Amino acid sequence: MQQHKKLGIAVALLPLYFIIKYLGQYPEFIETYYSNGLYPILSYCFRFSFGWLPFSFGDVFYTLSIIYLTRWFFLNFKRIYKDTKNWIIDVFAVTTIIYFTFHLFWAMNYYRKPLHENLNLKADYSTEELIETTKILIEKSNFYHLQLAPNDTSMVLFKLTKADVMSKTPTGYKVLEKTHPHLKYTPTSLKKSLLSYPLTLMGFSGYLNPLTNEAQVNACIPVYKFPTTCAHEIAHQLGYAAENEANFIGFLASVNNPDPYFKYSGYTFALRHCLGELYRRDPSLYENVSTKINPGIYKNYQEVSNFWASHKNITEPLFRETYNSYLKANNQEKGMDSYSYVVALYVNYFISKK
């Protein structure tokens, strides 16, 4: 009887896949009944259940799961040849449960309406609009840089600890909540990942655990990157699965935070995206505009680049390509390149404020 149940669960994987893809064709339905219906309830319950823990329950769960699965494959290796049918059923049954749970708890958010539609923003922009936005971001970045650094050639040295940043991050969301009620963030569940060093080797600043809804931040990254990374992972928690959208919301939460270190981190974060897009469109325009940036800002950028360069290893490209494939399989056709599309949100956001 138990094996019949396993077979039923295993066989359900294929129809489950097609059901999810079918529902994914109706973003209005997902937006209404999942992203703004079921998901906020699930997210609240998970954050209430695990947010109070001083450590990442999800990291512990992942570690124990990897150990268990490794042990299971080792103990059941001979079954591949001796009991092939039941071995395959066991594997597919577990895969079905994980696939169903993953989409139920979080991943259906990949199929929701694009953020620019909810914010009534355009999805495209001209080079002239990009230049205008980049100049605004340069002005803002230079202003906060000079508030925090002794001169325009010095990098900003954060006086906040990483723990300070994590405790202050929800404040930006409290400000946003006044104009965007759907960004209400309570209770909190923001943790330093216990797996921070492995995340560093894989090239990731953080991640959201979809099974416990804990926002995980890589504790190894420079503190300068902490405000936007924490805010980015919270955006994922609130149901914004697309990386470009989480980047934009992370930017908004950072620049709306009253702390100047957050504002500096947020504006320079957006500025770097816009500079990259401007260079891609017209290197000569990039050279002209970028000369207006305080040299000290480039030193903060270099700090981050040096950090990642110092941890470069042969496995990083493999993990990044795996994640790239994961994004493409979850309704992000551009994969990791979709990060650049956040520029459209920045540009049209600033245009709308004129």
Secondary structure, 3 states (H helix, E strand, C coil): CHHHHHHHHHHCHHHHHHHHHHHCCCHHHHHHHHHHHHHHHHHHHHHHHHCCCCCCHHHHHHHHHHHHHHHHHHHCCCHHHHCHHHHHHHHHHHHHHHHHHHHHHCHHHHHCCCHHHHCCCCCCCCHHHHHHHHHHHHHHHHHHHHHHCCCCCCCCCCCCCHHHHHHHHHHHHHHHHCCCHHHCCCCCCEEECCCHHHHHHHCCCEEEECCCCEEEECCCCCHHHHHHHHHHHHHHHCCCCCHHHHHHHHHHHHHCCCCHHHHHHHHHHHHHHHHHHHHHHCHHHHHHHHCCCCHHHHHHHHHHHHHHHHCCCCCHHHHHHHHHHHHHHCCCCCHHHHHHHHHHHHHHHHHHCC
